[in-house]
Amino acid sequence: MLGRLARYLRFLGHDTEYVRGLSDPEIVERIRTEGRRLVTRDRLLARRVPGSILLESPFLPEQLRSIHAAAPDAGYVVTFDRCTLCNGSLRPWPVPERTFWPVDIPRTTLETGAPIFECAGCGHRYWEGSHTARIRTQIAGWLSS
């Protein structure tokens, strides 16, 4: 129910686990052993986990504002630290010689020499583009209103 929020928190560099298919006791145990903070819309589960953040709204901007209010010093600047798909760490990806052009990266991105990042876990690649600027603008607008 919070998958999109998890992706946006990863845009912000937050180590964010999004779990599906676990029972409430399994989630509580995982939070305890991994030292994580629970963000949920489940009132009963939130009551079982001290320090959890209960989200009232189903809407992403309001969810992000709620997290910001609960943890204002957590960092709210878009970074290239986490994979939005699997939460893996991102590392700089060395651009290959011009004889090899990966099909998943626009040629103009490669030609400009823009930094490219790759997930150490799943291999997904990231680079600065118009989508990054749009996300930065969205997040700044949501948090300022």
N, C-alpha and C positions, 0 to 999 in steps of 0.2 A: 504494500500500500504506500510505501515511501521510496520506491525505487528512483523516481526522478529527483527527489530531494537528495538521495545518496549521491547521485551523479553530480549535482551542483555542489555539494559539500566537497567532493573530490576535486572539482574545478578549483576550489579554494584551498586545496592542499591538505584537507582533513583526512586522516586515516579512518575511513568509513567502511564498516562491514555492513552489508545488507544481507540478512539471512531469511531464507524461506524454508518452510517444511520442518522447522524445529518446534518442539512443544515449548510452552512457557517455562517449565522448569529447566529445560535445556538452554534456553536463552538466558535465564537468570544465572545459571552456572557459568556459561561462557563469558558473560559480562564480568562476573566475579573473578574468574581465573585470568582473563585478559586485561582487566583493569579498564574496561570501557565504560562509557556513559551511554545510557539508553535514551534513544529518541523514538517516541512511539505515539500512536493515536489510541492505543489500547489503555483505557483507564485502569482496569484491574491489574494489568501487567506493570504499569507505571507505579502503582501503589506498592508493589512488591520489591521495587528496586530503588533504594535511596539515591537521591540526586538525579533521577531521571528527568527528562524534559517531555512533558505531555503536550502534544500539539492538538489544538482544537480545530483548526481549519484544514480542509482538504486541498487548499490552494497553495501552490508553491511559494509565491511571494510572501504570504502571511506566515507560512511555515518557517521560511528563512528569517523573517523578522522575529519570530518567537525564539528561535535558536540564538539569534544575535542578542536579544534581550536577556536571555538566560546565561549566555557566555560571551559577553561583549569583547573580551580580550583574546578570543580564539583565533582570530585572523580571518579577514574577509576580503582578501585581494586574490584575484585569479592568478594561479601559479601553474607551472608545469612540473608538479611534484608527484602526482598520483594519476594512475590510469582511471578514466571514468568508467571503464567496463569492468575491470577486475580488482581495482584498488592497489595494483602493483606499483612499485616505484618506477618513475621515469628516469631515463638516462639519456644523455646526448647520443644521437645516432650519427655516425660518420657518413657523410654524403659520399656515395660511390663515384668512381670516375664517370665521365660523360658517356662512356660506351654502354653504360647500364642505367636505364631510367625506370625505377620502380613504378608500376602502374597505379599504386594507391596514393601517390603523391603528385600533385599537379606539377607539370614541367616548369611553369613559371616560378613556383616555390623553390625548386631545385636550382634554377638559373640565378635567382636573386641571392642565393647563399643564406637564406633565412635558416635559423637553427631548427633542427628537427629532433624530436625526442621519441624514444621507443620504450614501451613497457617491458620491464625485465621479466614479467610474468607471462603475458600473453602475446607480446610482440607487436601490439597495435601501435601505430605511429601517429604523432601529433606535431602540429606546427602552428605558428601564428597566422591567422587569416581573418577574414571579415567576420566569421563566426565567433572568434575570440573577442573581437571588439564589441560585437553585439551582446555577448554574455557579460562582459565587463560593464557595459552600459546598463543592461537589465539589472544586474545585482546592485550596482551603485544606486540606481533609481528606487529599487525595492527597499533598500536599507535606509534611504534618506526620507522616505515618506512615512 
